[in-house]
Amino acid sequence: MARALIIGGGIAGTITAIALHEAGHEPLLFEAYDRGAEGVGAFLTLAVNGLDALLPLGLKDVVKSTGFDSPRMSIGLGDGTRLAEFPLGGTLPDGTVSQTVLRSDLYVALREEAERRGIHAEYGKRLIGANQTSSQVRAEFSDGSHAEGDLLIGADGLRSRVRTIIDPDAPSPRYVPLLNTGGFAEGLTLPDEPGVLNMVFGRRLFFCHVVSPDGRVWWFANPARKTEPTGSELAALAGEKLRTELLDLVGRDRTPATEIIRATRDVYPAWPTYDFPTVPTWHRGRMVIIGDAAHATSPAAGQGASMAIEDAVTLGKCLRDVPDVEQALATYESLRRERVEAVVARGKRNGDDKVIGPVGRVLRDFFIKRAFAKPQTEDPNAFMWNHHIDWNEKVSA
């Protein structure tokens, strides 16, 4: 049984802990923030491949209890044209479809499930350094404490400290020229079917909304920003200034976006979009990175959480079946790298359609209309959804 120090108690870290626990190891979770850090953040749509990977861990129903079904998506243009509606990732054999959930609700549900299974977690533990021998890893935290284990797993996100410990020359995240914002509108009566994601390539803004079963309208938007904003620039954009900018961007669109934004009490402060085309080094000795720390993808892929889940399950299998820790980490990378880099590339292509200029938008809308006027061929995103990890299949090094 290996003692695994997991840095980061978010979605990736908590599911990794549960997977390792199921595989017979001893996971220890270390989260930089205190337990009160939950309760903030936007929503996400968890694709069926992620839900499928949760099934052998007994987590699919836990996750489904936090959100609502999102079986389909609609694509439209700012002129009011609705081009197509099609399944959002298909359906699992038991009827499960993609789920839309609040990130904070998902985090709390997973944390409570990990606690129920007896997984130990410590909060307020910010990693500042780590070193390893041929048989042990020692993690150092900012409060002066330390922990020792057989391996260290960095599930610490986009700005991963573990990534730079493994490789001081690791690349920085790539800025994707989009901001993210959104919110929850109340008091509206829209004609949309609950759960269907309505995505619109507007004249000046990509906007998506979905009506939840309780009637609230969940939405997000992606204002284009050619250059990466500073923290002070983002702070200056918050609040009513951001609402005013969004209303200006959707003002010429014949969609519900204007009334949705006006009916939202609090618009999320904007945050930048990043991805990693590739991270050359995922592991060194007994240390490894997973999830966004290894391969952050643009939200346009709709796969960030699902990729983290697939990582967690695959790593759990490798550490279950490959006795040597270093070989297990190498095997994990060999099973995951090609797939996740393809997903990152697809997310970049999907996002590029949101950031073109005025002339490009005219051409984009023309070609989108022409494409949807033809019988639809296979969805280019299908490779992302149609992926199954067999927990019971033994991994070979």
Disulfide bonds with the S-S distance in Angstrom:
none
